[in-house]
Amino acid sequence: MPKRRSRKLNTQAILEIFRKNIVWPELQGLPDNIHYYHLIDALGRKWQTIGCHVTDAIKVFKMGAYPPWTMIIEKAPDKPDITSQELIAILNCDDKALISDMQIILNTPKRCNQFINTIVNVNHYSIFTVLYELKNEYLLNDPMPNSDFEALYKINPIEALSRFYLENVDTLDYWDWLQSGGMAELAVHFRSENPTLSFIQAIEKAERSNNNT
């Protein structure tokens, strides 16, 4: 799982920015008056922020959401064909572990759009937090059907386990699973007991069950 970072800033690109009305009209005519600015970010969302000039407004935006001054005022339009790879490029994410998990967890356009509509500030910490909150939501409310998992397990068990647990399962992980007595039916049984059980936890649980028999 990727390492957390504490930085909380808006790091996404700005596509367009427009100066709007003065924030305090009663101060009209004073030098360096503060204006509202509207901007479109790389995800297609419209933000409101403030500043004395464009550069200033961009700096304020990069400090993150701070209602009522800096906030999203229009959500992104739905992107019916977006892929996780396209979303990763838009977010300019460079963490390999996080990228791998995004490709597994956000495996449909619907999930990519849900991510876009959930995240506010775009930075490593926010991407991490939203991604794993959504992962738990999918495991609880929209899991891979057991029948689909069992059918895929017969053909490609590593891919089946990756999609079932929404984790990047590799050959060594799969070998540990087999050594612990893991099988498709056992994974389904474990899910019925705990839908958000991680694959590592499943391996450990299988090992304990195997040692007790």
Order of alpha helices (4+ residues) and beta strands (2+ residues): beta-beta-beta-alpha-beta-alpha-alpha-alpha-alpha-alpha-alpha-alpha-alpha-alpha
